[in-house]
Amino acid sequence: MAFDVPRLADLDVENQRVLVRVDFNVPRAEDGTITDDTRIRAAVPTIQNLLERGARPVLLSHLGRPKGTVVEELRLDAVGVRLGELLETPVRKLDESVGDAVRAAIDSMGAGEVCLLENVRFHPGETKGDPELAAAFAALGDRFVNDAFGACHRAHASVAGVARLLPAAAGFLLEKELDAFGRVLTDPDRPLVAILGGAKISDKLPVIANLVERCDAILIGGGMAYTLLAARGEPTGTSLLQADQVEAVRANLERAKETGCRILVPTDHVVADSFAADAKTQVVEVIPDGWMGLDIGPETRKTYAAEIAAARTVVWNGPMGVFEWEAFQAGTEEVGRAVEASPAYTVVGGGDSVAAVSLFDLADGMDHISTGGGASLELLEGKDLPGIEALGSR
């Protein structure tokens, strides 16, 4: 899977109003304070490049899920303040995102100024991909840059719609994401090892179906592992089990045999007598009745670490257990440390995996940490993303 999209360096932006779709959907405390500005920081290189090249950047973003109505708590004022601090340049935050007043404000922008429009999801047409709303956005600019990888799997008006109406390119953040996943999915250095975890196998079956065609090995952990174990006829106790997915899992296991992809499942487990942080635990090879698996066991950790150490490309999506609770952290932490220490090219995608990287302070050892959970998952499924496809539509 290669990603051939127009790049920012090739877009003529001097003296142009450049609409930039960014992803400032940042986590906030109850009082509205931004608790993690990673996504704002990630957009800074693209904005700075536009300023240096004489463009007038006009930023579009969403925040939360206002469902097409104005929600005061989801305005972007605090984001604008933080962005201004990071850029060390004025950011003019507007209270609307379309209309004559917005156009006038953009036309009055001075050199070196950045304009941030209001939350685009205050419009009901945004998430519906409304062409009229896309045209209203496009009327505010001369060029379009998509730097919101986390929204590229959505055919929204400000993501795919505007890209079809203006000369468009990928921003630096989007370029990095596409280059990283392209390196994994297109002619990777081998062995290629995928680490997949998370709760439900149904969420990851499309990923497995795509990766068995590409990977040398897939390492399975998390709640999804127990449906795979059940498909192989092994007892799972009271572990999370999606019985309706067993046949689909067996089909994937058979396909893996045909492609030569080894699917590894846990051979031992940290089990608990209840789903609780303070539950009674033990390490077992076979899960007993009345017990549930909540983490991979020590032997599985060693096996997975050896596979990771021998790999030349690694992609990690999903935790190995309930890592939020200390009693069930070891699997995710040890796998994460193996990825960190690996000589392979390493890509981390998915919200929980990124959270684990942060929790265990592993970021410095990763080659690429994705900013888009849903978008990265769909790339791993082999899907075409509307926001990326639209960049090449003109």
C-alpha positions in Angstrom: 0.0 0.0 0.0 1.7 3.2 -1.2 0.5 6.7 -0.5 1.1 9.0 -3.5 -0.3 12.4 -2.4 0.7 16.0 -3.1 3.2 17.3 -0.6 3.4 20.6 1.2 6.8 21.5 -0.3 5.3 21.3 -3.8 2.3 23.6 -3.0 2.5 27.3 -4.1 1.5 29.2 -0.9 3.2 32.6 -1.1 0.6 35.3 -0.5 -2.1 32.7 -0.4 -4.9 32.1 2.2 -4.1 28.5 3.1 -6.8 26.5 4.9 -5.2 24.0 7.1 -7.3 21.1 8.6 -5.6 20.3 11.9 -6.6 17.9 14.6 -6.8 19.9 17.9 -9.2 17.4 19.5 -7.2 17.5 22.7 -8.0 16.0 26.1 -9.2 18.5 28.7 -10.0 18.6 32.4 -13.5 19.4 33.7 -12.6 23.1 33.9 -11.6 23.1 30.2 -7.8 23.1 30.8 -5.9 21.3 28.2 -4.2 18.3 29.8 -2.2 17.1 26.8 -1.1 19.4 24.0 0.6 16.7 21.8 -1.7 17.2 18.9 -1.3 21.0 19.0 2.5 20.6 19.1 2.3 18.2 16.2 0.8 20.8 13.9 3.4 23.5 14.6 5.9 22.5 11.9 3.4 22.8 9.1 2.1 26.1 10.4 5.6 27.5 10.8 6.5 26.4 7.3 3.5 28.2 5.9 4.4 31.4 7.8 8.0 31.2 6.6 6.8 30.9 3.0 4.6 34.0 3.2 1.2 32.2 3.5 -1.7 33.2 5.7 -2.6 30.1 7.6 -6.3 29.6 8.4 -6.9 26.7 10.7 -9.9 24.4 10.9 -10.4 21.8 13.6 -13.0 20.0 15.6 -13.1 19.4 19.4 -15.3 16.8 21.0 -18.7 15.7 19.6 -21.1 18.7 19.7 -23.3 16.9 17.2 -24.0 19.9 15.0 -24.9 22.4 17.7 -22.9 25.1 19.5 -21.6 23.8 22.8 -19.8 26.5 24.8 -17.5 24.1 26.5 -16.2 22.9 23.1 -15.1 26.2 21.8 -11.5 26.4 20.7 -10.4 29.5 22.6 -8.0 27.6 25.0 -6.5 25.8 22.0 -5.9 29.2 20.3 -4.1 30.5 23.4 -1.9 27.4 23.7 -1.1 27.4 20.0 0.0 31.1 20.2 2.3 30.2 23.0 3.9 27.4 21.0 4.2 29.4 17.8 5.3 32.6 19.7 3.2 34.5 17.2 -0.3 35.9 17.3 -3.2 33.5 16.8 -6.6 35.2 16.1 -9.4 32.9 17.3 -12.7 33.6 15.6 -16.2 32.8 17.0 -17.5 31.4 13.8 -16.1 29.2 11.0 -18.0 30.4 7.9 -19.7 33.6 6.8 -18.9 37.2 5.8 -17.4 38.2 9.2 -15.0 35.2 9.0 -14.0 36.2 5.4 -13.4 39.8 6.4 -11.3 38.7 9.4 -9.2 36.5 7.1 -8.8 39.2 4.5 -7.5 41.6 7.2 -4.8 39.2 8.4 -1.4 40.7 8.7 2.0 39.1 7.9 2.9 36.4 10.4 -0.6 36.1 11.8 -2.5 32.8 12.2 -6.3 32.5 12.2 -8.1 29.8 14.0 -11.7 29.2 13.1 -14.4 27.9 15.5 -15.1 24.2 16.0 -16.2 22.9 12.6 -18.5 20.3 14.2 -20.8 23.1 15.4 -22.3 22.7 11.9 -24.5 19.6 11.4 -23.2 19.3 7.8 -19.6 18.8 8.9 -19.9 15.1 9.8 -22.4 14.5 7.0 -19.8 15.7 4.4 -22.3 18.4 3.2 -21.0 19.8 -0.1 -22.5 23.3 0.6 -20.6 23.5 3.9 -17.4 22.3 2.2 -17.9 25.1 -0.4 -18.4 27.6 2.3 -15.1 26.6 3.9 -13.3 26.5 0.6 -14.5 30.1 -0.2 -12.3 31.3 2.7 -9.0 30.1 1.2 -6.9 29.7 -2.0 -5.1 26.5 -1.0 -5.8 23.5 1.3 -3.5 21.5 3.5 -4.6 18.4 5.3 -2.6 17.8 8.5 -5.3 16.0 10.5 -4.4 12.4 10.1 -6.7 11.5 13.0 -9.7 12.7 11.0 -8.7 11.3 7.6 -10.9 8.2 7.9 -13.9 10.5 7.9 -15.5 11.9 4.7 -16.3 15.1 6.5 -16.8 18.5 4.9 -13.6 20.1 6.3 -11.5 17.0 5.6 -12.4 15.4 2.2 -14.9 18.0 1.0 -12.5 21.0 0.9 -9.7 19.0 -0.6 -11.8 18.4 -3.7 -12.4 22.1 -4.3 -8.9 23.7 -3.8 -5.4 22.9 -4.8 -4.4 20.6 -1.9 -1.5 18.9 -0.3 -0.6 16.8 2.8 1.0 18.7 5.7 4.2 17.5 7.4 2.3 15.6 10.1 0.2 13.7 7.6 3.3 13.1 5.5 5.0 11.5 8.5 2.0 9.3 9.2 1.7 8.1 5.6 5.5 7.5 5.2 5.5 5.4 8.4 2.5 3.2 7.6 3.7 3.0 4.0 7.0 1.6 5.3 5.1 -1.0 7.3 2.5 -2.0 4.6 4.6 -1.7 1.4 7.7 -3.8 1.0 8.8 -3.7 4.7 12.2 -4.9 6.0 11.6 -8.5 7.1 10.7 -10.1 9.4 7.6 -8.0 9.8 5.9 -8.5 13.2 2.5 -7.1 14.2 1.5 -6.9 17.9 -2.3 -6.8 18.3 -4.2 -6.4 21.5 -7.3 -4.9 22.9 -10.6 -6.1 24.2 -12.8 -7.3 21.3 -11.6 -9.6 18.5 -14.4 -8.2 16.4 -12.6 -4.8 16.3 -9.4 -6.4 15.1 -10.5 -9.1 12.7 -10.3 -6.9 9.6 -6.8 -6.0 10.7 -5.8 -9.6 11.1 -7.3 -10.5 7.8 -5.2 -7.8 6.1 -2.0 -8.5 8.0 -1.9 -12.3 7.5 -1.3 -11.4 3.9 1.7 -9.2 4.8 3.2 -10.3 8.1 5.7 -13.0 9.1 4.2 -13.2 12.6 1.3 -11.7 14.6 1.5 -11.6 18.4 -1.9 -11.6 20.1 -2.8 -10.3 23.5 -5.5 -8.6 25.5 -9.1 -9.7 25.8 -9.3 -10.6 22.1 -6.8 -13.4 22.7 -9.4 -15.6 24.5 -11.7 -15.8 21.4 -8.6 -17.1 19.5 -7.9 -19.6 22.2 -11.5 -20.8 22.1 -11.3 -21.2 18.4 -8.4 -23.5 19.0 -10.4 -25.5 21.5 -8.7 -24.3 24.6 -10.5 -23.4 27.8 -11.0 -19.7 28.6 -12.8 -19.8 32.0 -14.8 -16.6 32.4 -12.5 -14.6 30.2 -13.9 -12.1 27.7 -15.2 -14.3 24.8 -17.0 -13.3 21.6 -18.5 -16.7 20.7 -20.2 -15.3 17.6 -16.7 -14.5 16.2 -15.2 -18.0 16.6 -15.8 -19.2 13.1 -14.4 -16.0 11.6 -11.3 -16.4 13.7 -10.9 -20.0 12.5 -11.1 -18.8 8.9 -8.3 -16.3 9.6 -6.2 -19.0 11.3 -6.6 -21.2 8.2 -5.6 -18.3 5.9 -2.5 -17.6 8.0 -1.4 -21.2 7.5 -1.7 -20.7 3.7 0.3 -17.4 3.7 2.9 -18.6 6.1 2.1 -16.0 8.7 2.5 -17.3 12.3 -0.2 -16.2 14.7 1.1 -16.5 18.3 -1.4 -16.6 21.2 -0.6 -16.6 24.9 0.7 -19.9 26.3 0.3 -18.7 29.9 -1.8 -16.1 31.6 -2.3 -13.8 34.6 -5.8 -14.7 35.7 -8.1 -13.2 38.3 -11.1 -14.4 40.2 -13.0 -11.2 39.3 -12.7 -8.1 37.1 -11.2 -5.8 39.7 -7.9 -4.1 40.4 -7.6 -5.9 43.7 -8.8 -9.3 42.5 -7.0 -12.5 43.6 -4.5 -13.5 40.9 -2.4 -16.4 39.8 -0.3 -17.4 36.8 -1.5 -20.5 34.9 -1.0 -22.2 31.6 -4.6 -23.4 31.4 -7.3 -21.0 32.5 -9.4 -22.7 35.2 -13.2 -22.5 35.5 -14.3 -19.4 37.4 -11.1 -17.4 36.5 -10.5 -14.8 33.8 -7.4 -13.9 31.9 -6.4 -10.2 32.3 -2.8 -10.3 31.1 -0.3 -12.4 29.3 1.9 -14.5 31.5 5.7 -14.4 31.9 6.5 -17.2 29.4 4.4 -15.5 26.8 6.2 -12.2 27.5 9.6 -13.9 26.9 8.4 -15.5 23.6 6.9 -12.2 22.3 10.1 -10.3 23.3 12.2 -12.8 21.3 10.0 -12.4 18.3 10.2 -8.6 18.5 14.0 -8.7 19.0 14.4 -10.7 15.8 12.1 -8.5 13.7 13.1 -5.7 11.3 9.8 -4.0 11.2 7.3 -3.9 14.1 3.8 -2.4 14.2 2.0 -2.4 17.6 -1.7 -1.8 18.1 -3.3 -2.6 21.4 -2.3 -3.6 24.9 -1.6 -7.1 26.2 -3.9 -6.8 29.2 -5.7 -4.5 31.6 -2.6 -2.3 31.9 -4.5 0.4 33.7 -4.4 -1.8 36.8 -0.9 -2.5 38.3 -1.5 -6.2 38.8 -2.0 -6.6 35.0 0.6 -4.2 33.6 3.5 -6.5 33.2 2.5 -7.9 29.8 2.0 -4.6 28.1 5.1 -3.0 29.8 7.5 -5.8 28.9 6.2 -6.0 25.3 6.5 -2.2 25.1 10.1 -2.4 26.4 10.9 -5.0 23.8 9.6 -2.8 21.1 11.6 0.1 22.5 14.8 -1.9 22.5 14.3 -3.5 19.2 16.6 -2.7 16.3 13.5 -2.8 14.0 11.6 0.1 12.5 8.8 0.5 15.0 5.4 2.1 14.5 2.9 2.5 17.4 -0.8 3.1 16.5 -4.0 3.2 18.5 -5.0 5.1 21.6 -4.3 2.5 24.2 -0.9 1.6 22.8 0.0 5.3 22.8 -1.3 5.6 26.3 0.9 2.7 27.3 4.0 4.3 25.7 3.3 7.4 27.7 2.7 5.5 31.0 5.9 3.5 30.7 8.0 6.3 29.2 8.9 4.5 26.0 8.5 7.2 23.4 12.2 7.9 22.8 12.7 4.3 21.6 9.8 4.4 19.0 10.4 5.4 15.4 6.8 6.6 14.9 3.9 7.1 17.3 0.7 7.7 15.4 -1.6 10.6 16.3 -4.7 8.8 14.9 -6.2 5.8 16.5 -9.2 5.2 14.2 -7.3 6.3 11.1 -4.3 4.1 11.8 -6.5 1.1 12.5 -8.2 1.5 9.1 -4.9 1.8 7.3 -3.9 -1.5 9.0 -7.2 -3.0 7.7 -6.1 -2.0 4.2 -8.8 0.6 3.7 -8.6 3.7 1.7 -9.1 6.8 3.8 -11.4 9.5 2.3 -9.3 12.4 3.6 -6.2 11.0 1.8 -8.0 9.9 -1.4 -9.4 13.4 -1.7 -6.0 15.0 -1.8 -5.4 13.5 -5.3 -8.9 14.1 -6.6 -8.3 17.4 -8.5 
